[in-house]
Every structure is written in structure tokens, then in C-alpha cells.
Amino acid sequence: MSMSVNDCATIRDGFPRPFPDTPSNVLQQFQMKGKVVVITGAADGLGYAVAESMAEAGANVALWYNSNDVAIEKAKALADQHSIKTSAYKVDVSDSTQVSETVTRVVQDFGKIDVFVANAGMAISKPILEQTLDEYRKQMSVNVDGIVYCAKYAGEVFAKQGHGNLIITSSMSGHVVNVPVDQPVYNATKAYVTHFGKSLAREWREFARVNIVSPGFFDTKMGAGPDCLQEAYRMSSLGRQGHVKEIKGLYLYLASDASTYMTGSDVIIDGGYVLP
Ligand SMILES: NC(=O)c1ccc[n+]([C@@H]2O[C@H](COP(=O)([O-])OP(=O)(O)OC[C@H]3O[C@@H](n4cnc5c(N)ncnc54)[C@H](OP(=O)(O)O)[C@@H]3O)[C@@H](O)[C@H]2O)c1
């Protein structure tokens, strides 16, 4: 039953909550010095751009990789270049035990986790009638199970700390059925994690923020392949894919105190692909 104006005017205990004790200078809000950021899928592509962005803003960074051990060298280089602490961890995010154990190791090594960027993902882009069930299960295990495991174990740390910040890399494919390659399973995995993230924003409202980034085509290994490249250029209002450097500011914004009033948001960054 909806409430009357009088019912709604009732003063409720604990409201309004206080404003956060953060700097008013916007550049100071973007400072990440002393913060600890975990990034999955951090060896290359969007994940490494995010790692660079956090390091450039002064954060200590834990780079998680699966098969691409260039992450180890990149972690060392970031530490030397920015005088921060970094470490690389080999983790298959579709393995809950590995995720749980590595979250524990990061807390042992760094003392806390301020921000967790659940970014790892993969696609086997095929119509469902051509897709094997193993291919379906593989995408579910990385894109859905992997995000759920990372959120669950990072969330336990956030709850214990009393603060935290989860950022999920979803996709514009969770919003639209992008063309011309049919990939219903990948699209659905991204729709899942977008809604999962919004739901966590409410569940964790007392101690952590949760936001979602939904990229369009970016020029990485997972970006537009030969079958959809020309259509990616035509569909994007800006007529091109994104460069990874163009996503760094958005993740930094969401990770930092510049976005303290933002939770449960899903930010599309796609050069205008989903507009038509
Ligand atoms: N590029 C785009 O156009 C685009 C658009 C929308 C959304 N996205 C999303 O952006 C995210 C990053 O993709 P990207 O474009 O940067 O492509 P990418 O360079 O291929 O990155 C994908 C990352 O996921 C990691 N990964 C895959 N399976 C994993 C597993 N089982 N356990 C742990 N890590 C695993 C890979 O790690 P290793 O290399 O170490 O194996 C890799 O670093 C993905 O979630 C993707 O769905 C990308």
C-alpha cells in the first residue's frame, strides 16, 4: 500500500546520513595514494589500462592474471615507475577456491582491499544453434561464476573492513543485441552481471559501493573481430573503436572519492553505439 504525504513526512532514525569526509578539491578527490586496488584480467587490454590508471593516481595495485604472465613484469614496472607497491597473482576466476585463497593472500600482502575491479571475461561468439554446451558453460563459468566468486569473497573483506568498492566490467552487450555476429550467451552473461552488480549495491549499502562499466567496442583482443569491425565503425556515432586509454578516467572516477555519491550505476562507454 502506498504511503500518504503525512506518513512520508515521519522523521526516521539515522536519516539523513552524514556527507562523506572527503576533499572538496576535485583533483584531490581523484587521489588514490594509500588505497589498495585489485584488478582481474589485468595483464592486458582494459584491465591493464585500469591498472595503469590506478598506479598513476598513486594506488597500490594487485594485478590478477590467468594465462598471460606478462602481468608479472608489468606489475614490477608499474611499481618502479610510480613508487607504489604492486604484485601479480595467477588466478583462474572460474575456480572459487583460487579466488577465495587469492583474496586472502592480497589482504595478507597489502593489509586491506579498498577497490576490487572484477574485469576478467571471455567470449565464444556464436549463435546458440552452433554453440556447444561446453562453450556455453565456459562463458558462464568465467563471465558469471567468476564475477560472483570475486564479489562474494571481496565482499566478505569489505563487510569486515566496513568499507569497500566493487566495479564490474560488463558490456553494452548486456543492454543491446549487438550486430552482426549473434552471441546470445555472451550477451546474457553480461546482462546477468549488470543486474547482479545493481543488486549488490543495495545489499551492501551499509559498507560498500558497487558500480558497473558497460563498454562498447574497444581495440583489445576481445574488441571487434574481422566479422564485426566495419559494422562496429558504422554503428558507433564516433566512427571507431575506443582506445584503452579512453577508459582509464571512468574507472578512476568510480574507484576514487570523486564518485562517493554513486552506487548501483551502470555506465555505458561505447562511442554512441547503443544510441540508434
Ligand atoms: N574490448 C571490448 O570491445 C569489450 C567490450 C565490452 C566488454 N568487454 C569486457 O572487458 C573485459 C576485458 O576484456 P578486454 O577487452 O580487455 O580483453 P582481453 O585483453 O582479452 O582481456 C580479457 C581478460 O580476461 C582474463 N580472463 C579470461 N579468462 C579468465 C579466467 N578463467 N580467469 C581469470 N582471468 C581470465 C584474461 O586473462 P589472461 O590473458 O591472463 O588469460 C584477460 O586478461 C571483459 O570482461 C570483456 O567482456 C570488452
The ligand as a MOL file (V3000), in Angstrom:
LIG
                    3D

  0  0  0     0  0            999 V3000
M  V30 BEGIN CTAB
M  V30 COUNTS 48 52 0 0 0
M  V30 BEGIN ATOM
M  V30 1 N 37.1580 -4.9710 -25.7720 0
M  V30 2 C 35.8610 -4.8350 -25.9250 0
M  V30 3 O 35.3750 -4.4470 -27.0010 0
M  V30 4 C 34.9290 -5.1160 -24.7650 0
M  V30 5 C 33.6180 -4.6470 -24.8770 0
M  V30 6 C 32.7370 -4.8640 -23.8270 0
M  V30 7 C 33.1660 -5.5450 -22.7020 0
M  V30 8 N 34.4380 -6.0130 -22.6390 0 CHG=1
M  V30 9 C 34.8240 -6.7280 -21.4140 0
M  V30 10 O 36.0160 -6.1580 -20.9090 0
M  V30 11 C 36.6970 -7.1280 -20.1220 0
M  V30 12 C 38.1670 -7.1170 -20.5070 0
M  V30 13 O 38.2960 -7.5290 -21.8530 0
M  V30 14 P 39.4190 -6.9220 -22.8420 0
M  V30 15 O 38.6950 -6.2580 -23.9340 0
M  V30 16 O 40.4350 -6.1950 -22.0850 0 CHG=-1
M  V30 17 O 40.0250 -8.2450 -23.4950 0
M  V30 18 P 41.3140 -9.1320 -23.0740 0
M  V30 19 O 42.5500 -8.3310 -23.2320 0
M  V30 20 O 41.1750 -10.4200 -23.8260 0
M  V30 21 O 41.0740 -9.3640 -21.5290 0
M  V30 22 C 40.3230 -10.4240 -21.0160 0
M  V30 23 C 40.9790 -10.7910 -19.7360 0
M  V30 24 O 40.2030 -11.7710 -19.0660 0
M  V30 25 C 41.1050 -12.6710 -18.4750 0
M  V30 26 N 40.4950 -13.9910 -18.3000 0
M  V30 27 C 39.8750 -14.7630 -19.2210 0
M  V30 28 N 39.5120 -15.9360 -18.6760 0
M  V30 29 C 39.9120 -15.8880 -17.3740 0
M  V30 30 C 39.8350 -16.7980 -16.2900 0
M  V30 31 N 39.2620 -18.0080 -16.3990 0
M  V30 32 N 40.3600 -16.4170 -15.0970 0
M  V30 33 C 40.9450 -15.2090 -14.9400 0
M  V30 34 N 41.0430 -14.3150 -15.9360 0
M  V30 35 C 40.5330 -14.6550 -17.1430 0
M  V30 36 C 42.2780 -12.7760 -19.4170 0
M  V30 37 O 43.4230 -13.1700 -18.6710 0
M  V30 38 P 44.7490 -13.8550 -19.3300 0
M  V30 39 O 45.0150 -13.1100 -20.6130 0
M  V30 40 O 45.7800 -13.7070 -18.2860 0
M  V30 41 O 44.3800 -15.3060 -19.5790 0
M  V30 42 C 42.3690 -11.3570 -19.9580 0
M  V30 43 O 43.2700 -10.5830 -19.2140 0
M  V30 44 C 35.9840 -8.4440 -20.3640 0
M  V30 45 O 35.1080 -8.7250 -19.2720 0
M  V30 46 C 35.1500 -8.1830 -21.6160 0
M  V30 47 O 33.9940 -8.9920 -21.6830 0
M  V30 48 C 35.3270 -5.8250 -23.6310 0
M  V30 END ATOM
M  V30 BEGIN BOND
M  V30 1 1 1 2
M  V30 2 2 2 3
M  V30 3 1 2 4
M  V30 4 1 4 5
M  V30 5 2 4 48
M  V30 6 2 5 6
M  V30 7 1 6 7
M  V30 8 2 7 8
M  V30 9 1 8 9
M  V30 10 1 8 48
M  V30 11 1 9 10
M  V30 12 1 9 46
M  V30 13 1 10 11
M  V30 14 1 11 12
M  V30 15 1 11 44
M  V30 16 1 12 13
M  V30 17 1 13 14
M  V30 18 2 14 15
M  V30 19 1 14 16
M  V30 20 1 14 17
M  V30 21 1 17 18
M  V30 22 2 18 19
M  V30 23 1 18 20
M  V30 24 1 18 21
M  V30 25 1 21 22
M  V30 26 1 22 23
M  V30 27 1 23 24
M  V30 28 1 23 42
M  V30 29 1 24 25
M  V30 30 1 25 26
M  V30 31 1 25 36
M  V30 32 1 26 27
M  V30 33 1 26 35
M  V30 34 2 27 28
M  V30 35 1 28 29
M  V30 36 1 29 30
M  V30 37 2 29 35
M  V30 38 1 30 31
M  V30 39 2 30 32
M  V30 40 1 32 33
M  V30 41 2 33 34
M  V30 42 1 34 35
M  V30 43 1 36 37
M  V30 44 1 36 42
M  V30 45 1 37 38
M  V30 46 2 38 39
M  V30 47 1 38 40
M  V30 48 1 38 41
M  V30 49 1 42 43
M  V30 50 1 44 45
M  V30 51 1 44 46
M  V30 52 1 46 47
M  V30 END BOND
M  V30 END CTAB
M  END
